[in-house]
Amino acid sequence: MSVAILPVLNKQTLAEKVELLVQREKMRYAEAVVHICEEHGIDPMDMAKIISASPLKAKIERECIRLNTVRGKKRSSTAIIL
């Protein structure tokens, strides 16, 4: 009986895998994370623990704000004074 060994996913290896998918497969950051979860049978909530303290979190947030999938501060080229 053989046991499949999953590669160790830490902040660094996760970031590398995500960046690779984003660049080569033209996935969005969030899509790449979900893809890795599905590929390795990892619960996305467990993945969130790894992402929460990594630079990857900021990239996902910026992408989601840019795509209007979450609310956030958008930079405006003009200031509105009330």
HELIX and SHEET records of a PDB file:
HELIX    1   1 LYS A   11  ARG A   24  1                                  14    
HELIX    2   2 TYR A   29  HIS A   40  1                                  12    
HELIX    3   3 PRO A   44  ILE A   51  1                                   8    
HELIX    4   4 PRO A   55  ARG A   66  1                                  12    
END                                                                             
